[in-house]
Amino acid sequence: MSNTEKNTLLIVDDTPENIDVLRGILSADYTVKIANSGQLALKIVAALPPDLILLDVMMPGTDGYEVCRQLKANEATRHIPVIFVTALGEAEDETLGFELGAADYIVKPVSPPIVRARVRAHLALSDQRHGLEQMVAERTGDLERSNRQLEKTHLIMLQQLGRAADYRDNETGMHIVRVGNFSKLLGLASGFLEAQAELLMYASMMHDIGKIGVPDHILLKPGKLTVEEFEVIKKHPEIGAEIIGEHDAEVLKMAKQIALWHHEKWNGQGYPHGLSGTDIPVVARIVAIVDVFDALTCVRPYKRAWPVEDAFALIEKEAGQHFDPELTKMFLSMETEVRRIAVEYSDTADAPPENSVVHP
């Protein structure tokens, strides 16, 4: 408030003499409004809240205690300092006033210097509190914006790291984008909240980061892998988990689970640890389905793209074997959405020869 702008006080009392006394004490320094009942006071406060209220207790109808109770129960008015000015001078009366949220309690007959001092003090405290709340709100807003920007940067970095690995055997790098969108879709269908599904989308993009550690002559081999070569390929989940490491961030914890266990199978015949059923984290079970689907339907140096119908048929066949049967049902029920994502984020690379093989 500027130095020339006066604070507004509301004096609430049903006795004209009491109002005149308080108005005489305060009107030289403040803009004073008057209410001669509790109900009128509540209407005035609702229309244009004052900076401070001087409130009598004993009034017909809605007494001062009830007025204070309603003011403090309302988020829009609870911040207004209330000073009870009353003839009730017993300790229990004062205690009740403070319990209801009053800032102060003055017993009639009033002393002008005390009234002025108390009003001045509580207005100053109110200004300081308001200023502090504004500062906290501004700094909190700055911090939230900074955190959002940092989080956005982290998620973009995750996506780009995932794409860097994906570029090695998919020159468009769109596989991880489709896997991310498929994962979010299936996550939402399985009960994930929007924020969790969003994290899953980004975390899933790191599922094959461990392929960075697989030699090109194996990863890009256009023919069938030898047993020894396949054993090298099978190391990429653990390599990926080591690359991601240990972190407190939920998205990185999720990314590590996915990288490590997205090649596990529902029947326990997967790798690297032979987990089965619900021992496999649900995020890894989700990515297992969408990763295989997309790997089947997109082109690779060592395979042609399968028709979507054939890929869906294989996913359905592997329900309860390779894949979580309930998640599989959900995925198969979303064929329209899956096809839309596949088209929206499609690769443009030419398909390799029809006799190319599919790597495990």
N, C-alpha and C positions, 0 to 999 in steps of 0.2 A: 504494500500500500504506500502511495506517495505521501510526502510530508504534508501536503495541503489537503489531502482527502481524509475526512473524518471517519472513524469506525462507527458502525451502527449498533446501538444497543436496543434491546427490547425489554421494557419493564412490564411485568405481569403482576397485577394486584387488583383485588376487587374493591379496595378502599381508596377513594379519591385522594384523601389526605396523604396516604403513604406514597401514592404515585407522585403527588406534588413535591414531597420531600426529596425523593430520589431524582426527579427531573430537575429540581433546583440544584442539586449537588453535581449533576453530570451534564446538563445540556450545554454548558459553555464549551466543553471539550469534545462532545460526541453528538452524533445525530441520534435522537431518542424517539423510539416508537412506543406506543402504549397499547396494552391489551388488558381489559378488565375481567377476563375470564380465561380459564384454561383452554376451552374450545376455540376461542378467538385467537389465542396465542398460537395454537397449532396451525390454524389457517394462515396466519401471517407468516410463520416460519416456512410453511410449505410454498407460499407464493414468492417470498423474497427473504431467504435466510439472513438473520442478523449476524454480527460478529460475536455477540455475547448476550446472554439472557440473565436478567435478574428476576427471580421467580419466587412469588409468595407460595406458601404451602396451603394454608387454610382458605380455600375458596369453594363456593357452592358448585355442585356438579363435578366437573373434572378438577380434582385438586392438584397442587403443585407436584406431589410425588408421582401421580399418574402422568402428568405432562412430561416430566423428566423421563419416566420409564418409556414412554412412546418415542420421545426424541432420541434416546440412546438405542432404541431397537431399530431405528431407521438408518440405513447406511448413508443416506443423503444428509442427515442432520446430527448424527452421533458425535461429530467432531466439534460442534458448537459448545463452548464453555457455558455451563449453567452455574450461577451462584444463587443458592437459596437465601432469601431475605425474609425472615420469619420471626414470629414471637415465640415459637416453640424452641425453648432453650435447653431441654433435657438432653443428656448424653445419647440416649437411644434415638432421639429424633435426628440428631446430627449424624449419628452412625448410619441410620437408614438413608439419609440424604447422600452420603458418600458411597454407600453400597449401590445406590441407583445410578451412580456415575457423575454426581455433581463435582464441580471443580472446587467449590468453596461453600462456606455456610456462615452467614452473618445474622446475628440475633438482633431483633428490634428492641428498643429504639436504636437507630443506627448512628454511627459517628461519621460525619462527612469525610474526615481525613482517611479513615479506615476504608470506607466505601471506594473513594478515589484510588487509594493505594491497591486495593484488591482487584478492582477493575483493570487498572493499568498493568498490574503484574500478570493477570490471566490473559489479557490481550497480547502481551509480549510473548508469553509462553505459547499461545496459540499461533502467533506469527512464526515463532521459531520452529514449532512442530510442523507447520505447513511448509515452511522453507525446507526443512529436513526431508519431509515426504517428497517434495518436488525433486530435490537433489537425488534422493534414493531412486525415485522413478526414472529420472533421466539417466542416471548411471546404470540402473538395471536395464533400461532400454538399450543403452550403448553396449552393455555386456552381452545382452541377448542377441543384438545384431552382429556383434563380433563373433559370438559362438556359432550363430547360424552360418556366417561366412566361412568360419574355420571348418565347420562340419561339412559345408558344401564343398570346400576345397579338398577335404579328406575323401569324400565320396567320389569326386572327380578323379582324384589320384588313384583310388581303388579301381575305378573303371578303366583308366588308362593303363594301369599295370596289367589288368586282366587282358586288355586288348593287345598289349605288347606280347604276351605269351600266345594269344590266339593267332596273331599275325604269322607265327612260325609255320602253322599248317592250314591257315585260312587267310588268304591274302587280303580279304575285305575286313576282317576283324569283327564281323557282324554276329558271329556265333554267340559270343558272350552277351551281346545286347539282347538277342532273342531269348537266350537262357534266362537272363535277368527278368525279362518281361513275362516269360512263361512261369517263372518261379513266383513272381509277385501274384500273378493270376491264381495259381494253385494255392499259394499261401492264404490269400483272402478267402478262397472257397473252403479251406480247411479250418477257418476260424481265426486267422491272424487279424489283429487290428491293422488299420491302415499304416500306422507308423512302423509296426513290426514287418509288415509286408514290404514296405519301402526299403527297410534295412536288408531284408532278405534279397531283394532285387540287386542291391549293390554288392552284398556279400557273395552272392552266387557268381558274380562276374570274376571272382578270383579262384573259381573251382579248379582250373587247370594251370594255375601259376607255376606249379611244379614242373610243367613241361619244359620250362627254361633249362632244366637240368638234364634233359634227354637229348642225346646227339641227333643232329639232323639226319644222318644216314639211316637212323632207325625211325625217327618220327615221320619222315617224309618218304619212307620206303614205299614204292608203288606196288609191291607184291606182298605175299604172305610173310609174316614175321616168323623167325625161328623161335624155338623155346627160349634160348638165351636172350634174344632180342625182346621177347615179350616180358621176361623177368626184369629187364631194364625199364621198359614202359611202366611196369607195375610199381616202380619206385617213385613215380611222380606225385602220388598223394602225400607221402611222407616228406618229400622234398618241398612241396607246397606248404605243408604245415610248418616246416622249419623256417621257410622264407617269411611267412606271416608272423610267426613267433607268439609270445605271450603278451597280451595287452588287456587293459581294463575296458576299453571301448567295446560296446556290445556288437557293433558291426564287425569288428576284427575277431572277436570270439566266435561269432557265427561263421565268418569266412574260414576260420581255421577248421571248424567242425566239418564244413562242406568240403574243403580241399582234401581233408584227411579221409573222409568216409563216404564220398559220393559214389565210389565204386564198390561199396559193400552191397550185399544182396539180402533180400528178405529171408531167403532160405539158408543163409550163413555161408554160401559158396563164393562170396566176393573177396575183395582184398582192400587194404593190406592186413586187416586183423581178423577177418572171418566173423564179424559181428552179424547178428541175425535179429529179425523182428524189430520190436520197439527198443532194443538196445542201440539201434542205429538212431542218432538224433533225427528228429522230424525234418529239420532243414536239409539234412543230407539225403533223406528219403525223397523229399520233393525234388531236389536237384538231380537225383539219380534218374528219375522218370523223364524230366524235361531235357536233360543232357543227352540221353540216349535217343529220344525222339528227334531232337534237332540234329544230332550227329547222323542219324539215318536219312533225314530229309534234305540235308545240304551237301554240297559238293566238297570233296577233299581230293588232294593229289592222288590218293590211293583208292578212291571209291566214287561211284556215281551217286546221284541223289535218288533216294527212294520216293515213290509216290506217297502222298500223305496217307492214303487209305492203307497201304501196306505197312507203313510205320505204326499206325493206330492198331492194326491187326496184331503186330508183334507185341506192342505194349500190352494189349489185352491178354494175349497168350501167356505173357510172363507175369501176370498178376498172381501174387502169392508165391512166386518163385524168385524172380529177380526183384520185383517191385512190391511195395506196400499195397495190398489189395484195395483198401478203402481209398487211398490217395489215387490209385489207378482209376477207380470208378469216377472220381471227381474229374480227373483230367480228361477221360474219354467223354464225359458229359459236356465238356466245354469246347467241342470241336470248332464251332463257329468262331469263338474268340481266338482259339489257337491258330486257325487259318488266317485270321485277320492280322495277328502279330507276325506270322511267317511271311505274309505278303508285304506288310509295312516295312519290315527290316530284312528284306530278302537280299541275297548275294547276287552279283551280276556276273560272276566268273563263269566261263564256259565249262560244261560238264566234261569230265574225263571219259575215257573209253568205257563202254558198257561192261566189259569183263574185269573192271577194277574190283578189288576185294575190300571188305570192311575190316578194319583193325579192331580188336576187342577194346 
